[in-house]
Amino acid sequence: VTNGVTYLNGNTIVGSSDEPIETLEVRGNVLSTGQYYTPVNAKGNSGTGTVTFNWNDGNIQTVTLTGNCTFAFSNPKSGASYQIIITQDGTGGRSITWPTVHWENKTTPTLTGTLNSKDIVTLTYDGTNYNGLISKNFGTP
């Protein structure tokens, strides 16, 4: 450990595991010769209750709709983008009650209802509001 930087198995860790701080902050440009990615967090099946997306679990999360449900969001970061990959189950026709989201054309979108269909919702958080777009009906042609 040197000035709060730990080297573990060839990885550099800023901070410590018992201190909930940001991992890394860069002021200036960042050049990467590799990929920037976030692991996909699978929420599993929705059921008919509330599905809470904790953005600390990752910027890309998936859920399979097994009933009509309500979505809730927690721990957003201003300027961050988030994606939810939504899959209808083998029955299809499931719907979502959304928290406050500013949608394109000021209209809450309707999901693709066919069985096993997949829609992708992209949310951008501006520090106050979620602004959302939906891409619909992904699957094998």
N, C-alpha and C positions, 0 to 999 in steps of 0.2 A: 504494500500500500504506500503510495507516494502522493501527497497532496490530494487525497480523496480518490485517487485512481487505483483500481485493483487490476492486476493482470492474472487471469485464471485460464488455464488451458489454452493459452495463446489469444484469448479474448480480452479486450479492454472493457472494464466495467466502471462507470463513473457513479460515485455514491456507494451506498452499502445496502445490503438486503433488508436491513432493519430501519431504513430511512426512506419514506415515500417521497422521493424527489424525481425530477425529470432525469432521464438517462443521459441526454446530451443536448446541449444548445449550441448552435453555431451562429455567429453573427458575421455575415458575409456570404460569399458564394460557396457552394458545395459541389465538388466534382467527384463523381463516382464512376469507376470503371466496371462496376458490377450492377446488379439490380437493386432497386429499393422495393421492398415488399413488406406486407404485414401478413401474418398467418391468418387463415380463414378460421373463424370460430363457429362451429356448428351448434346451434341452439337445440336441435332435435325437433320433436313434434310440438305443435302449438297447443293442442287441446283447445278448450273453449274459454280459457281465462285470459290473463294478461301475460304477454311475453315482453320482458324487459331487456332491452339491448343496452348493456353497459359498455360504452365505447372504450373503456380501459381494457376490455377483453380483445379488442382488435377493431380495425376500421372496416373489415369485411366480415359480415356474419350471414349465416344461412338459417332458414327455418322451413320446415314442411308444415303446411296448413292441414291439420286434421280436424278442424272445426272453425267456426267463426270466432275470431278472437280480437283482443285489443292490444295494440303495441304501445310501449312506453320507452323512453330514451333517458339515459343518465350519463353524466360525466363527459359532456361534449367539450371540445376545445375550439375556441374561436379561430376560424380560418381552416378548419379541418373538413375533409370530405369523407363520407361514410357510404358504404353500400350494403344493402340487404338483398340477398338472393332468396326469392320466395318461390317455393315449389308447391303446387297443389297436390294433394294426395290422390289415390286411385279413385276417389269419388268425385273430386273437383267441385267447383262452384263455391268455394269458401271465400269469406270476405274478412276485411280488417277494419276496425275502428282505429283511426290514426290520432296521435296527439296533434297539436297545432303544427301544421306544415304549410308553408307558402308554396302552392303547386303552380305549375305552368298553366297559364290561362285562368288562374284563380279557380280551378276545378279539381276536386279530389278525384284521382283516377280510379277507374274500375279495373280490377285485376283480370287477367285471362282466366277464364273459368274452366277450361277443358281439363280433364284429368291428366295428372302428371305434367302439366304445363309449368313453365318457369318464367318469372318476371324479375327484373333487376331494378331496384329503386336506388337512386343516387341522391344523397342528401349533402348539402353544404351548410355548415353552421357558421353564421356571421357574428357570433357573440351574443345574439339576441334571438334570432329566428333560424329555423331549419327551412331551407329552400330545396324543393324536391323535384326530381324528374324520374320518369319511369320508362323503361325499355321493356317491351312486352313480347311474350310468346316465344321464348327460346326453346330450342329442341333440335333433334335430328330431323333433317328434311326428308 
